[in-house]
């Protein structure tokens, strides 16, 4: 990370953090240009207020953990990188949580809420397995076609890809006819 110092007349020095560009594995970006890939993204950085993992059924974001300014910047860097690379998406799906919806909106411009992308911690293990299978079935319908983006939560990404990701990170994976994902790279905004 780069830091720049500057002084204001009569005040102490202040520190400004220059925002780095999103980083992606070049092989993964080239693969996405061919289609039939998924960007499986964990929501961007949150405000870390320590709110419980809840989904407000009325959509009141004040009751949920929301994106921080750093998270919004991450999402915007991802959008700039994808736009510069000319990556097209046929579908963008998101968990119903406010932090995932905002991430999707900022990173991809639009998204459709898919309840199957709800954090796997919500509900029983059997319900989580059914939701994961539903996402795999959805991915199978995209195999051999264009690219799809999923904005969800760490356990969901782990279940789909066997990869652990930080907030704002995305896994790029080839969609197999079965809906299984073969990881080809990452994006780190």
C-alpha positions as CSV (number, residue, x, y, z in Angstrom):
1,X,0.0,0.0,0.0
2,X,1.3,3.5,-0.8
3,X,1.1,6.4,1.6
4,X,1.4,10.1,0.8
5,X,2.1,12.7,3.5
6,X,1.1,16.3,3.2
7,X,1.1,19.3,5.6
8,X,-1.6,21.9,6.0
9,X,-0.4,25.3,7.1
10,X,-0.1,25.4,10.9
11,X,-1.4,21.8,11.4
12,X,0.2,18.4,12.0
13,X,0.9,16.1,9.0
14,X,-1.9,14.0,7.9
15,X,-1.8,10.6,6.2
16,X,-3.7,9.7,3.1
17,X,-3.9,6.2,1.8
18,X,-3.8,5.9,-2.0
19,X,-6.2,3.2,-3.2
20,X,-4.5,0.4,-5.0
21,X,-6.0,-1.1,-8.2
22,X,-7.8,-4.4,-8.1
23,X,-5.5,-7.3,-8.8
24,X,-6.5,-10.4,-10.7
25,X,-4.7,-13.4,-12.0
26,X,-4.1,-12.6,-15.7
27,X,-4.9,-16.2,-16.7
28,X,-8.3,-15.9,-14.9
29,X,-9.2,-12.7,-16.8
30,X,-8.2,-14.3,-20.1
31,X,-10.3,-17.3,-19.3
32,X,-13.3,-15.2,-18.5
33,X,-13.1,-13.5,-21.9
34,X,-13.9,-16.9,-23.3
35,X,-17.2,-17.3,-21.3
36,X,-18.6,-20.1,-19.2
37,X,-16.9,-18.8,-16.0
38,X,-18.2,-17.7,-12.6
39,X,-17.0,-14.9,-10.4
40,X,-17.8,-16.1,-6.9
41,X,-17.3,-13.1,-4.7
42,X,-17.5,-12.6,-1.0
43,X,-19.2,-9.3,0.0
44,X,-16.8,-6.4,0.3
45,X,-15.4,-5.1,3.6
46,X,-18.0,-4.4,6.3
47,X,-18.2,-1.7,8.9
48,X,-17.3,-4.3,11.6
49,X,-19.7,-3.0,14.2
50,X,-20.0,-6.6,15.5
51,X,-23.7,-7.0,14.7
52,X,-25.0,-10.5,14.8
53,X,-25.4,-12.3,11.5
54,X,-29.0,-11.5,10.8
55,X,-31.1,-10.8,7.7
56,X,-33.8,-8.3,8.4
57,X,-36.9,-9.7,6.7
58,X,-38.1,-6.2,6.0
59,X,-34.9,-5.2,4.3
60,X,-33.9,-2.7,7.0
61,X,-30.1,-2.4,6.5
62,X,-29.7,-0.6,9.8
63,X,-30.2,-4.0,11.5
64,X,-27.4,-5.7,9.5
65,X,-23.7,-5.4,9.2
66,X,-23.1,-3.1,6.2
67,X,-20.3,-2.1,3.9
68,X,-17.6,0.3,5.1
69,X,-16.2,3.0,2.9
70,X,-13.2,0.6,2.3
71,X,-15.7,-2.0,1.1
72,X,-17.4,0.4,-1.3
73,X,-14.0,1.3,-2.7
74,X,-13.1,-2.4,-3.1
75,X,-16.3,-2.9,-5.1
76,X,-15.7,0.1,-7.3
77,X,-12.1,-1.0,-8.0
78,X,-13.5,-4.4,-9.1
79,X,-15.9,-2.8,-11.5
80,X,-13.2,-0.6,-13.0
81,X,-11.0,-3.7,-13.5
82,X,-13.7,-5.7,-15.2
83,X,-14.8,-2.8,-17.3
84,X,-11.2,-2.2,-18.5
85,X,-10.8,-5.9,-19.3
86,X,-14.1,-5.9,-21.2
87,X,-15.6,-8.8,-19.2
88,X,-19.3,-9.3,-19.8
89,X,-21.7,-11.0,-17.5
90,X,-24.9,-12.8,-18.4
91,X,-26.2,-12.9,-14.9
92,X,-25.4,-11.4,-11.5
93,X,-26.9,-13.0,-8.5
94,X,-26.6,-12.0,-4.8
95,X,-27.5,-13.0,-1.4
96,X,-30.4,-11.0,0.1
97,X,-28.2,-9.4,2.8
98,X,-27.7,-5.7,2.4
99,X,-23.9,-6.0,2.3
100,X,-24.0,-8.4,-0.6
101,X,-26.6,-6.4,-2.5
102,X,-24.6,-3.2,-2.2
103,X,-21.4,-5.0,-3.2
104,X,-23.1,-6.4,-6.3
105,X,-24.6,-3.1,-7.2
106,X,-21.3,-1.3,-7.0
107,X,-19.1,-4.0,-8.6
108,X,-21.5,-5.2,-11.3
109,X,-24.1,-2.4,-11.7
110,X,-27.0,-4.6,-11.0
111,X,-28.0,-7.9,-9.4
112,X,-30.9,-10.3,-8.8
113,X,-31.4,-11.5,-5.3
114,X,-31.3,-15.3,-5.0
115,X,-32.2,-16.7,-1.6
116,X,-30.1,-19.7,-2.2
117,X,-27.0,-17.5,-1.8
118,X,-28.1,-16.6,1.8
119,X,-25.3,-17.3,4.3
120,X,-25.1,-21.0,5.0
121,X,-25.0,-20.2,8.8
122,X,-28.7,-19.4,8.5
123,X,-30.9,-22.4,8.9
124,X,-30.1,-26.0,9.4
125,X,-27.2,-28.0,7.8
126,X,-29.7,-29.8,5.6
127,X,-31.2,-26.4,4.4
128,X,-27.7,-25.2,3.6
129,X,-27.0,-28.4,1.5
130,X,-30.2,-27.9,-0.4
131,X,-29.3,-24.2,-1.1
132,X,-25.8,-25.2,-2.2
133,X,-27.2,-27.8,-4.6
134,X,-29.6,-25.3,-6.0
135,X,-26.7,-22.9,-6.8
136,X,-24.8,-25.8,-8.4
137,X,-27.8,-26.6,-10.5
138,X,-28.1,-22.9,-11.6
139,X,-24.4,-22.9,-12.5
140,X,-24.9,-26.1,-14.6
141,X,-27.5,-24.2,-16.7
142,X,-24.8,-21.5,-17.4
143,X,-22.1,-24.1,-18.4
144,X,-21.0,-23.6,-22.0
145,X,-22.6,-20.1,-22.1
146,X,-21.6,-16.7,-20.8
147,X,-20.2,-15.6,-17.4
148,X,-22.1,-15.4,-14.2
149,X,-21.3,-13.5,-11.0
150,X,-22.4,-14.7,-7.5
151,X,-22.0,-12.3,-4.5
152,X,-22.3,-14.3,-1.3
153,X,-20.6,-15.2,2.0
154,X,-17.4,-17.1,2.9
155,X,-19.1,-20.4,3.9
156,X,-21.0,-20.5,0.6
157,X,-17.9,-19.9,-1.4
158,X,-16.0,-22.6,0.5
159,X,-18.9,-25.0,-0.2
160,X,-18.8,-24.2,-3.9
161,X,-15.1,-24.0,-4.5
162,X,-13.2,-25.3,-1.4
163,X,-11.5,-21.9,-1.3
164,X,-11.4,-19.5,1.7
165,X,-11.7,-15.8,0.7
166,X,-11.4,-12.5,2.6
167,X,-14.0,-9.8,2.3
168,X,-14.0,-8.4,-1.2
169,X,-12.1,-11.3,-2.7
170,X,-13.4,-13.3,-5.6
171,X,-12.7,-16.7,-7.0
172,X,-12.8,-17.1,-10.8
173,X,-13.8,-20.6,-11.9
174,X,-14.7,-22.5,-15.0
175,X,-18.3,-23.8,-14.9
176,X,-18.4,-27.5,-15.6
177,X,-21.6,-29.1,-17.2
178,X,-22.4,-30.6,-13.7
179,X,-22.3,-27.1,-12.2
180,X,-19.1,-27.9,-10.4
181,X,-16.5,-25.1,-10.4
182,X,-12.8,-25.5,-11.4
183,X,-10.9,-22.6,-9.9
184,X,-8.6,-20.8,-12.3
185,X,-7.7,-17.7,-10.3
186,X,-8.6,-14.9,-7.9
187,X,-9.4,-11.2,-7.9
188,X,-8.2,-9.2,-4.9
189,X,-9.7,-5.7,-4.9
